[in-house]
Amino acid sequence: MSNEPRCIYCDQGSATTPLILLTYQGGDLFICPQQLPILIHEPAKLAGKLPGVEKLISPKGHGGEH
């Protein structure tokens, strides 16, 4: 089993795509640039992949927007 960093959404590894490091809840996670809009605009799609994602979802559906 490889310890290669992988995108939390699409599971691509750093050998095939650039990855962006996220530090969240004291841990390190990675997301690829293609999936970054999901983290920004549709974090609910990360349920089960990103612990505590419900804290990022506002009642209007966008993280942190008022």
N, CA, C and O atoms as a Tinker XYZ file with bonds, in Angstrom:
   264  protein
     1  N      0.846000   -1.192000    0.000000    73     2
     2  CA     0.000000    0.000000    0.000000    64     1     3
     3  C      0.886000    1.247000    0.000000    63     2     4     5
     4  O      1.835000    1.342000    0.778000    81     3
     5  N      0.580000    2.172000   -0.851000    73     3     6
     6  CA     1.380000    3.377000   -1.014000    64     5     7
     7  C      0.922000    4.461000   -0.028000    63     6     8     9
     8  O     -0.257000    4.554000    0.313000    81     7
     9  N      1.871000    5.263000    0.413000    73     7    10
    10  CA     1.549000    6.412000    1.251000    64     9    11
    11  C      1.479000    7.686000    0.424000    63    10    12    13
    12  O      1.541000    8.791000    0.962000    81    11
    13  N      1.349000    7.524000   -0.893000    73    11    14
    14  CA     1.261000    8.674000   -1.784000    64    13    15
    15  C      0.031000    9.502000   -1.429000    63    14    16    17
    16  O     -1.055000    8.949000   -1.261000    81    15
    17  N      0.188000   10.832000   -1.312000    73    15    18
    18  CA    -0.985000   11.685000   -1.074000    64    17    19
    19  C     -2.009000   11.501000   -2.191000    63    18    20    21
    20  O     -1.648000   11.316000   -3.353000    81    19
    21  N     -3.308000   11.555000   -1.820000    73    19    22
    22  CA    -4.389000   11.349000   -2.773000    64    21    23
    23  C     -5.477000   12.394000   -2.537000    63    22    24    25
    24  O     -5.691000   12.834000   -1.408000    81    23
    25  N     -6.150000   12.778000   -3.596000    73    23    26
    26  CA    -7.267000   13.721000   -3.515000    64    25    27
    27  C     -8.403000   13.100000   -2.703000    63    26    28    29
    28  O     -8.774000   11.949000   -2.934000    81    27
    29  N     -8.954000   13.858000   -1.754000    73    27    30
    30  CA   -10.036000   13.331000   -0.923000    64    29    31
    31  C    -11.316000   13.091000   -1.713000    63    30    32    33
    32  O    -12.180000   12.336000   -1.268000    81    31
    33  N    -11.450000   13.717000   -2.870000    73    31    34
    34  CA   -12.681000   13.554000   -3.642000    64    33    35
    35  C    -12.550000   12.497000   -4.742000    63    34    36    37
    36  O    -13.364000   11.575000   -4.808000    81    35
    37  N    -11.554000   12.618000   -5.589000    73    35    38
    38  CA   -11.473000   11.727000   -6.757000    64    37    39
    39  C    -10.383000   10.659000   -6.624000    63    38    40    41
    40  O    -10.262000    9.793000   -7.490000    81    39
    41  N     -9.601000   10.710000   -5.562000    73    39    42
    42  CA    -8.580000    9.705000   -5.257000    64    41    43
    43  C     -7.402000    9.699000   -6.224000    63    42    44    45
    44  O     -6.641000    8.732000   -6.244000    81    43
    45  N     -7.228000   10.741000   -7.020000    73    43    46
    46  CA    -6.036000   10.825000   -7.871000    64    45    47
    47  C     -4.815000   11.072000   -6.987000    63    46    48    49
    48  O     -4.890000   11.770000   -5.976000    81    47
    49  N     -3.703000   10.491000   -7.386000    73    47    50
    50  CA    -2.477000   10.659000   -6.630000    64    49    51
    51  C     -1.608000   11.770000   -7.180000    63    50    52    53
    52  O     -1.852000   12.296000   -8.265000    81    51
    53  N     -0.594000   12.113000   -6.412000    73    51    54
    54  CA     0.290000   13.208000   -6.801000    64    53    55
    55  C      1.165000   12.860000   -8.006000    63    54    56    57
    56  O      1.804000   13.743000   -8.579000    81    55
    57  N      1.200000   11.598000   -8.392000    73    55    58
    58  CA     1.955000   11.219000   -9.590000    64    57    59
    59  C      1.209000   11.604000  -10.863000    63    58    60    61
    60  O      1.820000   11.701000  -11.927000    81    59
    61  N     -0.103000   11.826000  -10.771000    73    59    62
    62  CA    -0.901000   12.126000  -11.960000    64    61    63
    63  C     -1.486000   13.532000  -11.979000    63    62    64    65
    64  O     -1.883000   14.014000  -13.040000    81    63
    65  N     -1.548000   14.201000  -10.830000    73    63    66
    66  CA    -2.125000   15.550000  -10.774000    64    65    67
    67  C     -1.512000   16.325000   -9.618000    63    66    68    69
    68  O     -1.106000   15.721000   -8.625000    81    67
    69  N     -1.435000   17.643000   -9.722000    73    67    70
    70  CA    -0.983000   18.425000   -8.567000    64    69    71
    71  C     -2.011000   18.309000   -7.445000    63    70    72    73
    72  O     -3.207000   18.181000   -7.705000    81    71
    73  N     -1.556000   18.352000   -6.235000    73    71    74
    74  CA    -2.455000   18.294000   -5.086000    64    73    75
    75  C     -2.233000   19.511000   -4.197000    63    74    76    77
    76  O     -1.110000   19.989000   -4.039000    81    75
    77  N     -3.324000   19.999000   -3.622000    73    75    78
    78  CA    -3.298000   21.145000   -2.720000    64    77    79
    79  C     -3.459000   20.605000   -1.306000    63    78    80    81
    80  O     -4.382000   19.838000   -1.030000    81    79
    81  N     -2.567000   21.004000   -0.416000    73    79    82
    82  CA    -2.612000   20.554000    0.974000    64    81    83
    83  C     -3.657000   21.348000    1.749000    63    82    84    85
    84  O     -3.677000   22.578000    1.702000    81    83
    85  N     -4.529000   20.630000    2.467000    73    83    86
    86  CA    -5.502000   21.240000    3.373000    64    85    87
    87  C     -5.136000   20.813000    4.784000    63    86    88    89
    88  O     -4.922000   19.627000    5.036000    81    87
    89  N     -5.065000   21.733000    5.678000    73    87    90
    90  CA    -4.899000   21.391000    7.090000    64    89    91
    91  C     -6.244000   21.640000    7.742000    63    90    92    93
    92  O     -6.748000   22.763000    7.735000    81    91
    93  N     -6.825000   20.592000    8.304000    73    91    94
    94  CA    -8.184000   20.677000    8.835000    64    93    95
    95  C     -8.308000   19.750000   10.027000    63    94    96    97
    96  O     -7.936000   18.579000    9.951000    81    95
    97  N     -8.819000   20.260000   11.108000    73    95    98
    98  CA    -9.014000   19.516000   12.352000    64    97    99
    99  C     -7.731000   18.810000   12.792000    63    98   100   101
   100  O     -7.769000   17.672000   13.260000    81    99
   101  N     -6.604000   19.492000   12.637000    73    99   102
   102  CA    -5.328000   18.971000   13.087000    64   101   103
   103  C     -4.688000   17.946000   12.176000    63   102   104   105
   104  O     -3.643000   17.389000   12.513000    81   103
   105  N     -5.295000   17.686000   11.027000    73   103   106
   106  CA    -4.737000   16.708000   10.100000    64   105   107
   107  C     -4.494000   17.303000    8.730000    63   106   108   109
   108  O     -4.969000   18.394000    8.413000    81   107
   109  N     -3.754000   16.575000    7.932000    73   107   110
   110  CA    -3.470000   17.005000    6.564000    64   109   111
   111  C     -4.286000   16.182000    5.579000    63   110   112   113
   112  O     -4.313000   14.953000    5.648000    81   111
   113  N     -4.945000   16.869000    4.670000    73   111   114
   114  CA    -5.723000   16.256000    3.598000    64   113   115
   115  C     -5.288000   16.911000    2.301000    63   114   116   117
   116  O     -4.659000   17.969000    2.316000    81   115
   117  N     -5.618000   16.292000    1.190000    73   115   118
   118  CA    -5.238000   16.832000   -0.114000    64   117   119
   119  C     -6.452000   16.867000   -1.029000    63   118   120   121
   120  O     -7.340000   16.019000   -0.942000    81   119
   121  N     -6.473000   17.872000   -1.915000    73   119   122
   122  CA    -7.510000   17.946000   -2.937000    64   121   123
   123  C     -6.834000   18.417000   -4.226000    63   122   124   125
   124  O     -5.917000   19.238000   -4.188000    81   123
   125  N     -7.287000   17.898000   -5.354000    73   123   126
   126  CA    -6.688000   18.306000   -6.617000    64   125   127
   127  C     -7.393000   19.566000   -7.131000    63   126   128   129
   128  O     -8.526000   19.836000   -6.735000    81   127
   129  N     -6.747000   20.331000   -7.996000    73   127   130
   130  CA    -7.331000   21.582000   -8.487000    64   129   131
   131  C     -8.682000   21.393000   -9.178000    63   130   132   133
   132  O     -9.535000   22.279000   -9.120000    81   131
   133  N     -8.881000   20.247000   -9.828000    73   131   134
   134  CA   -10.148000   20.002000  -10.515000    64   133   135
   135  C    -11.308000   19.912000   -9.522000    63   134   136   137
   136  O    -12.445000   20.224000   -9.876000    81   135
   137  N    -11.037000   19.495000   -8.299000    73   135   138
   138  CA   -12.098000   19.310000   -7.304000    64   137   139
   139  C    -12.196000   20.476000   -6.323000    63   138   140   141
   140  O    -13.108000   20.494000   -5.496000    81   139
   141  N    -11.300000   21.435000   -6.386000    73   139   142
   142  CA   -11.331000   22.575000   -5.474000    64   141   143
   143  C    -12.670000   23.320000   -5.507000    63   142   144   145
   144  O    -13.136000   23.741000   -4.448000    81   143
   145  N    -13.314000   23.506000   -6.673000    73   143   146
   146  CA   -14.628000   24.165000   -6.671000    64   145   147
   147  C    -15.672000   23.422000   -5.821000    63   146   148   149
   148  O    -16.582000   24.047000   -5.277000    81   147
   149  N    -15.548000   22.115000   -5.708000    73   147   150
   150  CA   -16.477000   21.364000   -4.862000    64   149   151
   151  C    -16.280000   21.766000   -3.407000    63   150   152   153
   152  O    -17.257000   21.990000   -2.692000    81   151
   153  N    -15.045000   21.860000   -2.965000    73   151   154
   154  CA   -14.772000   22.278000   -1.592000    64   153   155
   155  C    -15.329000   23.673000   -1.327000    63   154   156   157
   156  O    -15.858000   23.939000   -0.248000    81   155
   157  N    -15.212000   24.560000   -2.306000    73   155   158
   158  CA   -15.653000   25.945000   -2.137000    64   157   159
   159  C    -17.173000   26.084000   -2.243000    63   158   160   161
   160  O    -17.798000   26.727000   -1.400000    81   159
   161  N    -17.769000   25.481000   -3.280000    73   159   162
   162  CA   -19.174000   25.738000   -3.593000    64   161   163
   163  C    -20.144000   24.629000   -3.204000    63   162   164   165
   164  O    -21.331000   24.889000   -3.006000    81   163
   165  N    -19.658000   23.406000   -3.093000    73   163   166
   166  CA   -20.550000   22.282000   -2.803000    64   165   167
   167  C    -19.933000   21.333000   -1.775000    63   166   168   169
   168  O    -19.808000   20.139000   -2.045000    81   167
   169  N    -19.547000   21.839000   -0.603000    73   167   170
   170  CA   -18.865000   20.985000    0.367000    64   169   171
   171  C    -19.687000   19.788000    0.811000    63   170   172   173
   172  O    -19.115000   18.811000    1.294000    81   171
   173  N    -20.997000   19.827000    0.669000    73   171   174
   174  CA   -21.826000   18.678000    1.047000    64   173   175
   175  C    -21.439000   17.428000    0.257000    63   174   176   177
   176  O    -21.645000   16.311000    0.730000    81   175
   177  N    -20.880000   17.607000   -0.943000    73   175   178
   178  CA   -20.446000   16.465000   -1.746000    64   177   179
   179  C    -19.249000   15.748000   -1.120000    63   178   180   181
   180  O    -18.896000   14.646000   -1.537000    81   179
   181  N    -18.636000   16.368000   -0.132000    73   179   182
   182  CA   -17.493000   15.761000    0.541000    64   181   183
   183  C    -17.901000   14.988000    1.799000    63   182   184   185
   184  O    -17.043000   14.500000    2.535000    81   183
   185  N    -19.202000   14.878000    2.041000    73   183   186
   186  CA   -19.685000   14.113000    3.199000    64   185   187
   187  C    -19.138000   12.701000    3.124000    63   186   188   189
   188  O    -19.188000   12.062000    2.073000    81   187
   189  N    -18.622000   12.220000    4.225000    73   187   190
   190  CA   -18.025000   10.901000    4.285000    64   189   191
   191  C    -16.557000   10.884000    3.888000    63   190   192   193
   192  O    -15.860000    9.893000    4.111000    81   191
   193  N    -16.086000   11.978000    3.300000    73   191   194
   194  CA   -14.682000   12.073000    2.888000    64   193   195
   195  C    -13.940000   13.124000    3.695000    63   194   196   197
   196  O    -12.724000   13.038000    3.869000    81   195
   197  N    -14.669000   14.115000    4.185000    73   195   198
   198  CA   -14.087000   15.209000    4.957000    64   197   199
   199  C    -14.818000   15.268000    6.295000    63   198   200   201
   200  O    -15.983000   15.661000    6.346000    81   199
   201  N    -14.141000   14.878000    7.384000    73   199   202
   202  CA   -14.805000   14.864000    8.687000    64   201   203
   203  C    -15.316000   16.250000    9.074000    63   202   204   205
   204  O    -14.605000   17.240000    8.904000    81   203
   205  N    -16.535000   16.326000    9.591000    73   203   206
   206  CA   -17.086000   17.591000   10.043000    64   205   207
   207  C    -17.505000   18.535000    8.938000    63   206   208   209
   208  O    -17.646000   19.735000    9.171000    81   207
   209  N    -17.709000   18.011000    7.732000    73   207   210
   210  CA   -18.047000   18.876000    6.595000    64   209   211
   211  C    -19.332000   19.665000    6.843000    63   210   212   213
   212  O    -19.517000   20.739000    6.270000    81   211
   213  N    -20.206000   19.151000    7.679000    73   211   214
   214  CA   -21.459000   19.861000    7.952000    64   213   215
   215  C    -21.205000   21.229000    8.580000    63   214   216   217
   216  O    -22.063000   22.106000    8.487000    81   215
   217  N    -20.066000   21.433000    9.208000    73   215   218
   218  CA   -19.724000   22.743000    9.775000    64   217   219
   219  C    -19.402000   23.765000    8.688000    63   218   220   221
   220  O    -19.444000   24.969000    8.942000    81   219
   221  N    -19.082000   23.302000    7.488000    73   219   222
   222  CA   -18.742000   24.189000    6.380000    64   221   223
   223  C    -19.974000   24.594000    5.568000    63   222   224   225
   224  O    -19.890000   25.475000    4.712000    81   223
   225  N    -21.107000   23.961000    5.830000    73   223   226
   226  CA   -22.300000   24.177000    5.015000    64   225   227
   227  C    -23.244000   25.131000    5.734000    63   226   228   229
   228  O    -23.732000   24.833000    6.824000    81   227
   229  N    -23.496000   26.275000    5.115000    73   227   230
   230  CA   -24.437000   27.239000    5.690000    64   229   231
   231  C    -25.853000   26.868000    5.237000    63   230   232   233
   232  O    -26.013000   26.067000    4.316000    81   231
   233  N    -26.877000   27.441000    5.871000    73   231   234
   234  CA   -28.251000   27.160000    5.448000    64   233   235
   235  C    -28.517000   27.493000    3.983000    63   234   236   237
   236  O    -29.396000   26.886000    3.370000    81   235
   237  N    -27.781000   28.442000    3.409000    73   235   238
   238  CA   -27.968000   28.795000    2.007000    64   237   239
   239  C    -27.237000   27.842000    1.076000    63   238   240   241
   240  O    -27.378000   27.927000   -0.144000    81   239
   241  N    -26.447000   26.925000    1.655000    73   239   242
   242  CA   -25.764000   25.936000    0.828000    64   241   243
   243  C    -24.347000   26.275000    0.457000    63   242   244   245
   244  O    -23.668000   25.463000   -0.170000    81   243
   245  N    -23.870000   27.464000    0.829000    73   243   246
   246  CA   -22.490000   27.841000    0.524000    64   245   247
   247  C    -21.742000   28.015000    1.833000    63   246   248   249
   248  O    -22.247000   28.637000    2.768000    81   247
   249  N    -20.567000   27.478000    1.896000    73   247   250
   250  CA   -19.760000   27.566000    3.104000    64   249   251
   251  C    -19.419000   29.000000    3.470000    63   250   252   253
   252  O    -18.734000   29.692000    2.718000    81   251
   253  N    -19.894000   29.445000    4.622000    73   251   254
   254  CA   -19.492000   30.737000    5.156000    64   253   255
   255  C    -20.145000   31.952000    4.549000    63   254   256   257
   256  O    -19.925000   33.054000    5.052000    81   255
   257  N    -20.937000   31.824000    3.496000    73   255   258
   258  CA   -21.573000   33.003000    2.885000    64   257   259
   259  C    -22.794000   33.416000    3.691000    63   258   260   261
   260  O    -23.470000   32.585000    4.297000    81   259
   261  N    -23.058000   34.705000    3.685000    73   259   262
   262  CA   -24.243000   35.233000    4.389000    64   261   263
   263  C    -25.203000   35.853000    3.419000    63   262   264
   264  O    -26.254000   36.349000    3.823000    81   263
